[in-house]
Amino acid sequence: MGLLSVFGGFVSSVCSAISSAFSSLGSSLTTFATKIVELAGPLLETVGKIASMVAKFLGVTEELEDPIELGLRAEASDKKPEDFDSYKDYINYIKNEVKIDEEKLKNASDIDKAKYTAIGSGVLIKGIEDKKDMNIGADTFVALAKIGTETLDKLGGARGVDAILDTFKDGKLGEFAKYVSGNLNSVKDKIMVSDRLTETFKSLNPDMDIKDIQKEVMDMGNKK
């Protein structure tokens, strides 16, 4: 049984497992990791991959991190994110001072793997929020996961994701997430999001045909 099989009826079990690690994670990270699971469902692994990619691009981490290992370290840590000035400092601490329990990792159940993935992804996204000095939220990264790594790579990879964050940093990331999920009812807002994405990807990919960019942006919408 693979990692994706834990979702659906098992989401509550994963959330309960995260809550059980409250004493190690603290309130903010526990709440955020739980939100990721609730919103991402079977896209959890993709959320983690994108978060890892962007964190490395922005210098939050020195290398691509495995969210599962990062989550395991966070759970085993004797310090919480609140004990540090930034999530980058917290990540450096758990990477350098907290050893991986290889046996625990090897024998982890699907529920545990999902728990660690959510926690590790939460750590990375919070680190990205610190670096960008903006509230990004779990829904944004779930929207990026719905778009998919293949499309994101085509449009600039981590650089493209960073550009999306900058494009909607004026408090419009929620509209971007709703656009991708097909939950944006306002025609005006749909046009705003579509136009911004088109201009963003046009600037990143000047050699790409504008019609191809417009098609990619149109395909980003309504990915339930």
C-alpha positions as CSV (number, residue, x, y, z in Angstrom):
1,M,0.0,0.0,0.0
2,G,1.6,3.3,-1.1
3,L,1.6,6.7,0.5
4,L,-1.3,8.0,-1.6
5,S,-3.5,5.2,-0.3
6,V,-3.7,6.8,3.2
7,F,-6.0,9.6,1.9
8,G,-9.7,9.8,1.6
9,G,-11.1,8.2,4.7
10,F,-7.7,8.3,6.4
11,V,-7.1,12.0,6.4
12,S,-8.5,12.3,9.9
13,S,-6.0,9.6,11.1
14,V,-3.1,11.6,9.6
15,C,-4.3,14.8,11.3
16,S,-4.6,13.0,14.6
17,A,-1.0,11.7,14.2
18,I,0.2,15.2,13.6
19,S,-1.7,16.5,16.6
20,S,0.0,13.8,18.8
21,A,3.3,15.5,18.0
22,F,2.1,18.8,19.3
23,S,4.6,18.9,22.2
24,S,7.5,18.7,19.7
25,L,6.1,20.9,17.0
26,G,4.4,23.7,18.8
27,S,1.0,25.2,18.0
28,S,1.8,27.0,14.7
29,L,3.5,24.2,12.9
30,T,1.0,21.6,14.1
31,T,-1.9,23.7,12.8
32,F,-0.2,24.4,9.5
33,A,0.8,20.8,8.9
34,T,-2.8,19.6,9.6
35,K,-4.1,22.2,7.2
36,I,-1.8,20.9,4.5
37,V,-3.1,17.4,4.9
38,E,-6.8,18.5,4.9
39,L,-6.3,20.6,1.7
40,A,-3.8,18.5,-0.3
41,G,-5.1,15.0,0.1
42,P,-3.4,12.7,-2.5
43,L,-1.4,15.8,-3.7
44,L,0.6,15.8,-0.4
45,E,3.8,14.4,-2.0
46,T,3.7,17.0,-4.8
47,V,3.2,19.8,-2.3
48,G,6.4,18.6,-0.5
49,K,8.4,18.4,-3.8
50,I,7.4,21.9,-4.8
51,A,8.1,23.3,-1.3
52,S,11.5,21.7,-1.3
53,M,12.3,23.0,-4.8
54,V,11.3,26.6,-3.9
55,A,13.1,26.6,-0.5
56,K,16.3,25.6,-2.2
57,F,15.9,28.3,-4.9
58,L,15.3,31.0,-2.3
59,G,18.2,29.9,-0.1
60,V,16.0,28.7,2.8
61,T,17.8,25.4,2.5
62,E,21.2,24.5,1.0
63,E,19.9,21.5,-0.9
64,L,16.7,19.8,-1.9
65,E,15.2,18.4,1.3
66,D,13.2,15.2,1.7
67,P,10.1,16.4,3.6
68,I,9.7,13.0,5.2
69,E,13.1,13.2,6.8
70,L,12.7,16.8,7.8
71,G,9.3,16.0,9.4
72,L,10.9,13.1,11.3
73,R,13.6,15.4,12.6
74,A,11.1,18.0,13.6
75,E,9.0,15.5,15.6
76,A,12.2,14.2,17.3
77,S,13.5,17.7,18.1
78,D,13.7,19.0,21.7
79,K,13.1,22.6,20.3
80,K,10.1,24.1,18.5
81,P,10.2,26.7,15.7
82,E,9.1,29.3,18.2
83,D,12.6,28.9,19.9
84,F,14.3,30.3,16.8
85,D,14.4,33.7,15.1
86,S,13.5,32.2,11.8
87,Y,12.5,28.9,10.2
88,K,15.8,28.9,8.4
89,D,17.6,28.8,11.8
90,Y,15.1,26.0,12.9
91,I,15.8,24.0,9.8
92,N,19.6,24.3,10.3
93,Y,19.2,23.1,13.9
94,I,17.1,20.0,13.2
95,K,19.4,19.2,10.2
96,N,22.6,19.5,12.2
97,E,21.6,18.6,15.7
98,V,18.7,16.1,15.4
99,K,19.7,12.6,14.2
100,I,17.5,10.5,11.9
101,D,16.1,7.4,13.6
102,E,16.8,5.1,10.6
103,E,14.8,2.2,12.1
104,K,11.8,4.4,12.8
105,L,12.0,5.7,9.2
106,K,12.3,2.3,7.7
107,N,9.3,0.9,9.7
108,A,7.1,4.0,9.2
109,S,3.5,3.2,8.3
110,D,1.7,5.0,5.5
111,I,0.1,7.2,8.1
112,D,3.4,8.1,9.6
113,K,4.9,8.9,6.2
114,A,2.1,11.2,5.4
115,K,2.5,12.8,8.8
116,Y,6.2,13.4,8.3
117,T,5.6,14.7,4.8
118,A,3.0,17.2,6.0
119,I,5.2,18.4,8.9
120,G,8.3,18.7,6.6
121,S,6.4,20.5,4.0
122,G,5.0,22.8,6.6
123,V,8.5,23.6,7.8
124,L,9.7,24.4,4.3
125,I,6.6,26.6,3.4
126,K,7.0,28.5,6.7
127,G,10.6,29.0,5.8
128,I,9.6,30.4,2.4
129,E,7.1,32.7,4.1
130,D,9.9,34.0,6.3
131,K,12.2,34.6,3.3
132,K,9.5,36.3,1.2
133,D,8.1,38.2,4.2
134,M,4.6,37.3,3.2
135,N,1.8,35.1,4.3
136,I,1.5,32.4,1.6
137,G,-0.6,29.7,3.1
138,A,-1.2,26.0,2.5
139,D,-3.8,26.6,-0.1
140,T,-1.3,28.3,-2.4
141,F,1.0,25.3,-2.4
142,V,-1.9,22.9,-2.9
143,A,-2.9,25.0,-6.0
144,L,0.7,24.8,-7.3
145,A,0.5,21.0,-6.8
146,K,-2.7,20.9,-8.8
147,I,-1.0,22.7,-11.6
148,G,1.7,20.0,-11.4
149,T,5.4,19.9,-11.6
150,E,5.5,19.2,-15.3
151,T,3.7,22.4,-16.2
152,L,5.6,24.4,-13.6
153,D,8.9,23.2,-15.0
154,K,7.8,24.2,-18.4
155,L,7.1,27.7,-17.2
156,G,10.2,28.3,-15.2
157,G,10.3,25.8,-12.3
158,A,11.2,27.3,-8.9
159,R,11.8,30.6,-10.6
160,G,8.3,30.5,-12.0
161,V,6.8,29.7,-8.6
162,D,8.7,32.5,-7.0
163,A,7.4,34.9,-9.7
164,I,3.8,33.7,-9.0
165,L,4.3,34.5,-5.3
166,D,5.6,38.0,-6.2
167,T,2.8,38.5,-8.7
168,F,0.1,38.0,-6.1
169,K,1.9,39.3,-3.0
170,D,-0.6,42.2,-2.8
171,G,-3.0,39.9,-0.9
172,K,-4.3,38.1,-4.0
173,L,-2.8,34.7,-3.5
174,G,-6.2,33.5,-2.3
175,E,-7.7,34.5,-5.7
176,F,-4.9,32.6,-7.4
177,A,-5.6,29.4,-5.4
178,K,-9.3,29.7,-6.1
179,Y,-8.7,30.2,-9.8
180,V,-6.7,27.0,-10.0
181,S,-9.4,25.1,-8.0
182,G,-12.2,26.5,-10.1
183,N,-13.7,28.2,-7.1
184,L,-13.3,31.8,-8.2
185,N,-16.8,33.1,-9.1
186,S,-16.0,36.7,-10.0
187,V,-15.4,37.2,-13.7
188,K,-13.4,40.3,-12.9
189,D,-11.1,38.3,-10.5
190,K,-10.8,35.5,-13.1
191,I,-9.6,38.0,-15.7
192,M,-7.2,39.6,-13.1
193,V,-5.6,36.3,-12.2
194,S,-5.4,35.1,-15.9
195,D,-3.9,38.4,-17.0
196,R,-1.3,38.5,-14.2
197,L,-0.3,34.9,-14.9
198,T,0.0,35.5,-18.6
199,E,2.2,38.6,-18.1
200,T,4.3,36.8,-15.5
201,F,5.1,33.8,-17.7
202,K,5.6,36.0,-20.7
203,S,8.3,37.9,-18.9
204,L,9.9,34.6,-17.8
205,N,9.6,32.9,-21.2
206,P,10.1,35.7,-23.8
207,D,10.7,33.1,-26.6
208,M,7.5,31.2,-25.9
209,D,4.5,31.9,-28.2
210,I,1.9,34.0,-26.4
211,K,-0.8,31.6,-27.5
212,D,1.0,28.7,-25.8
213,I,1.3,30.8,-22.6
214,Q,-2.4,31.7,-22.7
215,K,-3.3,28.1,-23.2
216,E,-1.2,27.0,-20.2
217,V,-2.8,29.7,-18.1
218,M,-6.3,28.7,-19.2
219,D,-5.5,25.0,-18.4
220,M,-4.4,26.1,-14.9
221,G,-8.0,27.0,-14.1
222,N,-10.6,24.6,-12.7
223,K,-8.2,21.9,-11.5
224,K,-10.5,20.4,-8.9
